[in-house]
Amino acid sequence: MGAHSRKCDWCGCGTPIVRDLQPVNTDYQYWCVECARALIIKGDPIEVYRELEGEPIYGRLLDEHCALKRFYSFASA
């Protein structure tokens, strides 16, 4: 199943923009923009990820909402 046909693992309705490559719980690997933003704001951002849309949407969310910069890893295909 391709990422384009998946739904967000958290809310179940959004189209995923990012995949967590080191998930704590394997049931929650794909995140839509709203749920990904909520994770960042909560202070629990995805640290090792793959952008699914080809655009750095998640990277921009990190820049906009993450007060404490960590070392993030962008994994290429």
C-alpha positions as CSV (number, residue, x, y, z in Angstrom):
1,M,0.0,0.0,0.0
2,G,1.5,3.3,-1.1
3,A,1.7,6.4,1.2
4,H,-0.9,8.1,-1.1
5,S,-3.5,5.6,-0.2
6,R,-2.8,5.6,3.5
7,K,-4.5,7.6,6.2
8,C,-2.9,9.2,9.3
9,D,-2.4,6.5,12.0
10,W,-3.5,8.8,14.8
11,C,-6.6,10.5,13.5
12,G,-7.5,8.0,10.8
13,C,-8.7,10.6,8.3
14,G,-5.8,12.9,7.2
15,T,-3.4,12.2,4.4
16,P,0.1,11.5,5.8
17,I,2.9,13.9,5.1
18,V,5.6,12.3,7.2
19,R,6.6,8.8,8.3
20,D,8.3,8.2,11.7
21,L,11.2,5.8,10.9
22,Q,11.8,5.1,14.6
23,P,8.3,4.9,16.1
24,V,7.9,4.1,19.8
25,N,4.7,2.3,18.8
26,T,4.6,0.7,15.3
27,D,0.9,1.4,15.1
28,Y,1.7,5.1,14.7
29,Q,4.1,5.6,11.9
30,Y,2.2,7.8,9.4
31,W,1.2,11.4,10.4
32,C,-1.0,14.0,8.7
33,V,0.0,17.7,8.9
34,E,-2.4,18.5,11.7
35,C,-1.3,15.6,13.9
36,A,2.4,16.1,13.1
37,R,2.0,19.8,14.1
38,A,0.3,18.7,17.4
39,L,3.3,16.4,18.2
40,I,5.7,19.2,17.7
41,I,3.8,21.7,19.7
42,K,3.4,19.1,22.5
43,G,7.2,18.8,22.6
44,D,7.4,15.3,21.1
45,P,8.5,15.8,17.5
46,I,9.4,13.0,15.2
47,E,13.2,12.9,15.1
48,V,14.0,10.4,12.3
49,Y,11.5,10.9,9.5
50,R,10.8,10.6,5.8
51,E,8.8,13.3,4.0
52,L,6.1,11.7,1.9
53,E,4.9,14.6,-0.3
54,G,8.2,15.5,-1.9
55,E,8.0,19.0,-0.2
56,P,9.7,19.6,3.1
57,I,6.4,20.2,4.9
58,Y,7.4,18.5,8.1
59,G,10.8,20.3,8.1
60,R,8.9,23.6,7.8
61,L,6.7,22.7,10.7
62,L,9.8,22.0,12.8
63,D,11.2,25.4,11.9
64,E,8.0,27.2,12.7
65,H,7.0,25.4,15.9
66,C,10.0,23.8,17.6
67,A,11.5,26.1,20.2
68,L,14.2,23.6,21.2
69,K,16.2,22.5,18.2
70,R,17.3,18.9,18.3
71,F,19.3,16.8,15.8
72,Y,16.7,15.6,13.2
73,S,17.5,13.2,10.5
74,F,15.9,13.3,7.1
75,A,15.9,9.9,5.5
76,S,16.0,9.7,1.8
77,A,14.4,6.9,-0.2
